[in-house]
Amino acid sequence: MTTRRPQISLDQLLERLAHKVAGAAPEGWRRGRVSAVGSRSGSAQYAGWYELGDGRRAGMEVEVIGDRYWECYFGEVAPERLAVEFVVEASGRFEAFTSPDAERTFAAADRLLLVRDPDGLPPEPGDEQEGPADPTYAGDPDEAVRLFREYLRLRAGILGHDGYLNPPLDAASRERLLRRYDVALPPDLLALYGEFNGEYDEGMLFENQTWYALEGALDQSSFWFPTLKWSDNPLWSAVPDSDPPGAVRRSVHRAGWHRFATNTGGDFLAVDLDPGPGGRPGQIIRLDRDYGACYVADSMTTLLRHHVDALRRGDYRLRTHDLDAADLEDLDDLDGVEDLDDGEDPDNAEEFAGLDPENLDPDLLDRYLDREGMERGDLRLFLTVETGLPRERHAPVGSAATHRVTLSGEGADFHAGLVSLRRAPVEALRLVLDATAPTGSPEGAGSSEPTGSSETADSPEPVDLAPLLGHPTLRALTLVSECPVDVRVLPTLPKLRGLDLSKAEAHGIDVMTTELDGLAFLCLRYAQWQAVPEPGSASSLAAVALGGDASPRETYDWASRFGAEASFHEGNLEGE
């Protein structure tokens, strides 16, 4: 007979957490706060801290998501994912906000996200790029076949065998597959399938990746494709440019990226049928487990030429980890020291001590095999060709620094920095103004519009962002400032889609938000949200976020404003 554990209610869980947080509180604390998300598939704790009597914060070592009540509730009771914002005071009073619609993410753990329209993501930069200036293929099928045959000849001479290649596909079979999947591969890659139809084992033929059979390269239905979500902080983490600039579209994934080789570790070679303005159709790109692609070569023909040249130069590495069909007992025998015959000269064995199974010296390997009466074909050898082609996801061309910029400073220097960004293709901008920033702009450099500040004559005049007027590429802006900043210039930015003012003293929010029709994401503090008119000005917002340290009651009021499913809980600890 099995004993069932008692069911834990959400109120019981919250009271348990209140006791746990209060019990671990430091001396002189005023309140403790926890932000976490729980679900049956996993939980995460994004914040935990105590506020002390003098206003300072102290760290919290309490891990609520490891509590047995938490595990029981989210493992057996909770029907779905639930965000929990929890505060307990030294008096014993506690309150909590819970919602299945809200979430915190590690990409932006300092704000609570509420997605109103999951499909309302703005276009990626790659969606807005032009097509290739040269729409012709760079490769040559006849030259590709010639290079392929030479590459296989050189490769067989190194490995001692012809590889693990499938029989070729005739022209009719290739054409039938192309029609079935409605894909037009570049002629040079397609021609190789008339020589061999991919590999049947991990031969690591191209860029040390295993070549798919033609149907595997055409049928992409079984692959996982990365997709952006609002929880990925997409406007502030756009894919940077490749090298050469503009060759590959700046997208996390494109339907025109057809994978034709893999190393089984999540990395792929793909043929790009949807290149950027600086690319060519049929160019070769590298995909990994992250977002975006790395440019490799302008065609399969060029890729093969690099492989042939590398082997002719001797730029390759041999390794082995499988000794089937060998007379050696295990890999240790390769060092030539183990299992010496009686009377064998140990000095002769020392000659082979430098044989590293992960980086075999070809000459030393051949001498050892000769001694053992073996050939290279008797070992399972793996060949790593050092072509020198890019292997990083994004080659450094400075584009990331150009598209994503953080500008900090004060006064005239800060204003000069803003002016320098007027012609820069900045897309995501983080402005950090020092608290001591002088008021206004340098004489003659400010906006012709009045600031409209309601501050008194003795209050600092808001900093003017006029140099950003009409910036053509800016998509996302984060503002961090303890001094006042006039943000009414922001509606002039034609591509602005994301805005985070939650760490700024922003003036003109009420006017700005009524004019930002294309804004898709907005993050504000609770008090700032109160200045946003109801609710039509927020109709274009696909996602909203709450920054700062809003109380659970304020968080509930904010989430309810946008129609989120949410609950507010409160109570008192007995004996406190």
ABEGO torsion letter per residue (X at the ends): XBBBBBBBBAAAAAAAAAAAAAAABBBGBABBBBBBBBBAAEBBBABBBBBBAAGBBBBBABBAAABAAAAAAAAAABABBBBBBBBBBAAGBBBBBBBAABBBBAABAABBBBBABAAABBBBAAAABBBBABABBABBAAAAAAAAAAAAAAAAAAAGBAEBBBBBBBAAAAAAAAAAAGBBBBAAAAAAAAABBEBABBAGABGGBBBBBAAAAABAAABBBBBBBAAAGAAAABBBBBOBBGABBBBABBAABBBABBAGAGBBBBBBABBBAABBBGBBBBBBABBEBBBABABAAAAAAAAAAAAAAGBBBBBBABABGBABABAAAAAGABGBBBGBBAAAAAAAAABBAABBBAAAAAAAAAAAGBBAAABBBBBBBBAGBBABABBBAGAAAAABBBBBEBEAAAAAAAAAAAABABABBBBBBBAABBBEBBBGABBABBAGBABBAABBBBBBAAAABGBAABABBBBBBABBBBAAAAAABAABABBBAAABBBBGAAAAAAABAABABBBBBAAAAAABBOAAAAAABABBBBBEBBBAAAAAAAAAAAGBBBBBBBBBBBGX
